[in-house]
Every structure is written in structure tokens, then in C-alpha cells.
Amino acid sequence: LRLGENRAKVERMFGLMDRFLKNDPATLQNDIVNHVEYTVARSRFSFDDFEAYQALTHSVRDRLIERWHDTQICFRRKDPKRLYFLSLEYLMGRSLSNSVINLGIRDQYADALSQLGFDFEVLAEQEGDAALGNGGLARLSACQMDSLATLDYPAWGYGLRYQYGLFRQVILDGYQHEQPDYWLNFGNPWEIERIHVTYTVKFYGTVEEENFKGGKHKVWVPNETVEAVAYDNLIPGYGTRNTITLRLWAAKPSDQNDMESYNTGDYINAVVNRQRAETISSILYPDDRSHQGKELRLKQQYFFVSASLQDIIRRFKDTHSNFDDFPEKVALQLNDTHPSLAIAEVMRVLVDEENLSWSRAWDISCKIFTFTTHTVLPEASEKIPVDLLGSLLPRHLQIIYEINFRFLEELKKRIGLDYDRLSRMSIIEEGAVKSIRMANLSIVCSHTVNGVSKMHAELLKTRVFKDFYELWPHKFHYKTNGVTQRRWVVVSNPSLCALISKWLGTEAWIRDMDLLVGLQEYATNGDLHEEWKMVRKVNKMRLAEYIEAMSGVKVSVDAMFDVQLKRIHEYKRQFLNILGIIHRYDCIKNMEKKDRRNVVPRVCIIGGKAAPGYEIAKKIIKLCHAVAEKINNDPDIGDLLKLVFIPDYNITVAELVIPGADLSQHLSTAGHEASGTGCMKFLMNGCLLLATADGSTIEIIEEIGADNMFLFGAKVSEVPVLRKKAPNLKVPLQFARVVRMVRNGYFGFEDYFESLCDSVEVDNDFYLLGADFESYLEAQAAADKAFIDEEKWTQMSILSTAGSGRFSSDRTIDDYAEKTWGIERCRCPA
Ligand code: B1H
């Protein structure tokens, strides 16, 4: 009888397993329609594209959840060392296409939908961007999550669930205006709210001493608490069942506050105060690379760090009781200094709450933290005023002082009483505003400090962190950034993807980008050339339609599409690009009619956001519009030159523009772009680069050769020399002329552009636009020349894609896993 009972159980189990979601068109249709009816709550006989999109998303989400459960079970069973990636920013963009492609069921969905009378692509257009980050650093986190999942690493991402993502850029009369990005307006079907995963985060208050085991023990008595609620976003790997978690925290009011106010009868104000807690996770700071020492920002940082660490420690304690095992199970990656309060928090938890001795706690901390810096300029690094930290997190300030005291004592033993050096290396900066140097704190506690390109690492060793490098050379490394080919080729450029797979005879490059070198063999193959050109042309047509829709400007697809897309910043030198365009315009105007036939037609495309308080950057945007207005309406010019500004640049816009670009510009003054990742996306898509030898482009040169790109400008080592010579530098006449045109009002608004023009005057030209101008024009002329020779151009384009293998984030992540984090793959069985 018992045997029979078991048999029934086993049968039922198998029956249940059989419930796993199928991916045939009939099942998919059934699922979608069910979600229309029961999740979206619309009649299955009448629903619009947005409702169909919602239902579709829920059906995809179900499939993600299945895999995610299996992955978590697998991780729990094998209990490998886990990586926790702490980042305040993630630029995920859209999720639908990426998810179904990584799940391997895009075509099945497309079929199922078409039988229901819907077009997958049309529904995919319904999705907004998740823009919880500013630029390169944030998109890098997103690319790295994709690689971590694809390569089966047991990893968790942690971040903040901002209610307002990066502002939307609206252009009115050529000026940037910022509008709030309330991205959760229509719900976010991708996230899973975990109301039971909440932690209390403490703020303010005092530190008291208690007697403990014959000694003194510090106790932090906070006077404000906020609840952190987890929202899980599932990240599917490609070609694997593994699906990992990006856990974002939202702030909710805590019941522990305000009892006083309730008791005193101030009910309304008590409720209003409660609500204020939510502001902690309400908005993303839109300043790329500038730190203002604002209390709310510090609150965000600690809120996110505290909740993440409580979660991580809880998971550890589920299966372990001795903190000495912590470093064998946990790697904590600090994505820049933004999460580096985690160091003080781990010390506080271990010492104050887990009662470990300081030295044991410090020993553990130094084994778990790894730090990646993304900055080149020491001025840009993060500093927190001591007063601010002391009031918000009094115990953490004490801990940081203690870390610093012990560090400086050690340092004195090593280097003696070199007070200059001691004060440079101190975690505390004395000065008008006494502050904490978050980079120093991160370096002192991390066992590995990574730069984001070879050049960046050199600068870290010789300039930015020279003192630390001399002290601890073994800590300093670099992992050149990469981007995920799943998002940046497979999702965004399906026809190029198919073409590559056809010529390589395999899709394996989607998980192993090095295979792209196989294309080199066909770089001069006429058949490939024809197909390559066709794919590129169709992408350009799609882009031309978008340009016309956005700006009303009709552009010819026979022209060279020349693109610069990135945050607007003086060091990225969009102004140089515009001055070059003015020069081109001026040349055409001054040409005899018959010579105009030799001009290579160009469509110049610029896109990017300026930080709201960054005046000069905003003037660059206005100048772009003013110049465009003049050029695009000049009947003399016609199709020879067009200039368009693409508004509201974001991930989705990038996915559309990059595949349609012939030439892309990366103009940063050498030594200023720590890495740069946009260039890698263009490269993969067969777009040629016009660039300075800066950041990761130096390594792109190594991969594809200088002949296959257009390089210009001062080298990293020349920049400081030029700056010294600056007031006596000879500026080319053409440069003076184009700046004068702007200054004298040729494009109008001369008063408004005055300070912009001042910023490139000889004795003021910090980013060396004048010094690099001639070389820039030469590179532009070389690009024109190459473009006329279609064969040559196509060959260079194929070789660009073929040489892009190294710039996959898969390579970066494998390198981090092995050399920095010490984690191993943990693959969930199929
Ligand atoms: C990069 C930032 C950054 N470097 C502060 N630093 C921020 C700093 O909100 N903040 O406070 C936000 C972002 N971002 C970029 O990182 C570098 O400029 C790029 O060169 C690099 O490619 C990218 C990824 O490593």
C-alpha cells in the first residue's frame, strides 16, 4: 500500500513538472490571452497594443521566474562563493526583446503574436526605458549583469529603485529643458515586489557606550528609521538556464518613527513625515561626475548599502555561523566610490553587532572588498563633508576615523614622517571643509583596485593614486571595459547578427565574441561586401526615418552618417565637432559651384544630455541647434551637409542610431576618458571610428590597427606639455575663424555663446580644442576620402566588427571573476 502511495506521489510530481511552461505558439497564445484577461483585466475580445504588450510581458516574466527559481535552488544547493555587485546606477533600457532573445524564444513569440494579429516589434515599441543611471558607468553595470548571467556566475546586483530616472531631455527653441522621468507611471511588469524582504535602515542619533564583557561597547542609537523594500528584476543569461537577480531597494516609511507625534495628537503631520521617507529612493542625481556633498545623496548611499548588506549577511547566516568563512563565500564589488560606505558598515556590523574584535573584523573586510574606479581626475572623486557624515551616521564617522588612525600608524612605519605624503594619503582631508575621501577609504580596504582600461591603469599608477600604488603595487590592476553583444548586436541589429552568423557558419559568437575574427577571412569577399552594404543601408534608412520624425529634416542615405552620441561634456569636446561642422560649411560656401561635386555629403548627428546645472554643456546644445538651423535651411548646401540633434538620447535611441552610423566620433582630450564604451558598440556594428588615442580606443587601435580608423590629436603624454605651453601656442587660422563666426553672431545668440567661445581662447583652452583642430580636420578629410572608395570603406567596416571581440563584457567579467573576485561558474542544469 505504501509503495502505491509513493508511486502516486511520484506520478503527481512528474505531472506537476510537466506543468513547466511550453513555448509552442498555441501555449504562448493561450498564455498571452490569459494575461490579457486575468492580469491586465481587459476583455480578451478587445485590447490595444499597450495591453497586448503588458500581457506579453507577463507571459515572458512567467518564463523568467521559472528559470530564476531553478537558478536560485541550484545556487543554494551548491553554495558557491557569491559576487555582490554594488552600484548606485543601472541603465537597463528596455527588457522585452532582450529577455526573449536571451531565453531563445523570440521567434516563437513573434509567430504566436502574428497569429493573434499583433506584430512583436510594434508591441516592443510600447516599452519605456528603465533609466536608473547617467551614462557609461550605469550602462556598464547593465552590460556586466548580462554577462554575469550568461557566463553562469553566482552573482547578485544591488541598487536603488529610483521613482524618477534620468530626466527626459526636451528641446525648446534649441535649449535643453529637463522633465521628470516618472517611469513607473504605467507600472513596471518586469519587477517583482518582495513585500516580505524588508530591512530597517537607521539614520542620525547618537553613539552610546555600554559595558560589555568587562570592556566598553559602542551602541548606535538612531533617531530615524526607514524601511527598505526589495524589488527583484530578473536577468536571464543567453544560452543558459541561469537567471540572476538585480535587487533594487525602495524606501518606505517605518512604523518605528513618530510614535511621539501620534501620541501627542499631531496625526496629520505624523503621516506627512512618514511619507517623507520615500524621498530617499525617489530621484536619481543627474550629475555625471560631479559631487555636491548633498545630504539626500548620502542618505541614498547609506540606505542602499545598509539594506544590501543586511540581505547579504542574512543569506550568509542561513548556512554559516562563523564570520571567518565570510571571505570564502562573499565578494563585494564597489562600483566606483558611491557604495563605499559599505566598508564602514561591514565594520560596524561585525564589531558592534556580531561582537568580533576590530582586527578580526578588519581582516575579514580586507578580504571581501574590491573596488573599480571610473575616474581620471582627482578633483572628480567623491568627498563627503565630515559634519554631514557625523550627523547622519555618527557611528560610521567614528569607524572611519579609527580605520584612518590605524592606517596612518601603519603608513608611518612604512614611510616615516613624510607629512606631505601622509596628508595626501589620509582618508580625511583637512581644509576649509573637512571631508572623507571615499576613494582613499576604498583603496585602503580593498584587496584589488581596478581601472577600466590600460591607459586608465597607467594614469592611476602614475598620477591619480601614485602614493597608493607605491605603497601597494600588488593591489592595482585593470579590466578593460566591454559591452554585451547580446544587447548591442543581437537585439539592436538583427540583420547584421544574421549576416555574421551566416558567414561564420555559427551563432556561437553570441557567447564567444573572439570568434568574430573569423570574419577577417572574408574582408575582401565581394559577396559579403554586397550583403554587408545592404544591411547597413537598411539600418540607415530606418535611422533616416527616425531623424525626419524627430527633427523634420530629410536626409539622404547616400550621405555619410557621422554620429557623436554621449553625455555632453567639455572634455568630450562636442564643441570641437560643431566647430568642425562650421568649418565644413564655411568651405562649401566658399567653393566654386563646380567643386562642390567633390564634396562627400554628410549627415552630422549629435545627441546627449547635459547635466541640469552644467551651463557650458547646455550652451553647446543650443549652439548645435543654432548651427543646424543655418545649415539645414541654406539652399546652397542641400544634401551636402546636414546637422541634426537627436533629443532625449537614451539606451533605446542608441539601439536605433548605432547600427545606422557610418562614422562615429570619440573626441575626448587624451587622458580624460577613463575608458569609453560607446566606441565599442559602434565598432561591433561595423561603424568606423574617428577618435583620439584615449581610454579604450588605444586598445581598439591594437585590435584593428590604426589604418582601419581615423585617429587625430595630442597623445596622453603630450597633453600636459601642450597645457604648459598653452598661452604661447599657435592656434590655426581656421580655428580662430570658426570661433569668431560663433562669437560674432553668425549663428545668432552671440551674447549667449560668449562664455562658450571664451572657454577655447588660447590662454583658456584647457581641453585643447585649438591645439587639436588641424589634426582633427585632417582626420575628417581622411574619412571623406575613404568613404568615396566603397570597397575600402566596407572592408574597414568588416574589419572593425571582426576586431571587436575583445570588447565583449564577457571577457571583462571572466577576467574579474578569475583575478579579482575569485568566483566560479555555477550552471543550473537544463
Ligand atoms: C564614469 C562616472 C560617474 N566615470 C559619478 N565616472 C557619477 C561619476 O552620479 N555620479 O555621481 C556618475 C558617473 N562615470 C564613466 O565610466 C567614464 O567617464 C567612462 O570613461 C567609462 O567608460 C565609464 C564606465 O567605466
Boltz pocket constraint, residues with backbone or C-beta under 6 A from the ligand:
constraints:
  - pocket:
      binder: B
      contacts: [[A, 134], [A, 135], [A, 136], [A, 137], [A, 140], [A, 285], [A, 286], [A, 287], [A, 288], [A, 289], [A, 290], [A, 291], [A, 336], [A, 373], [A, 374], [A, 375], [A, 452], [A, 481], [A, 672], [A, 673], [A, 674], [A, 675], [A, 676], [A, 677], [A, 695]]
      max_distance: 6.0
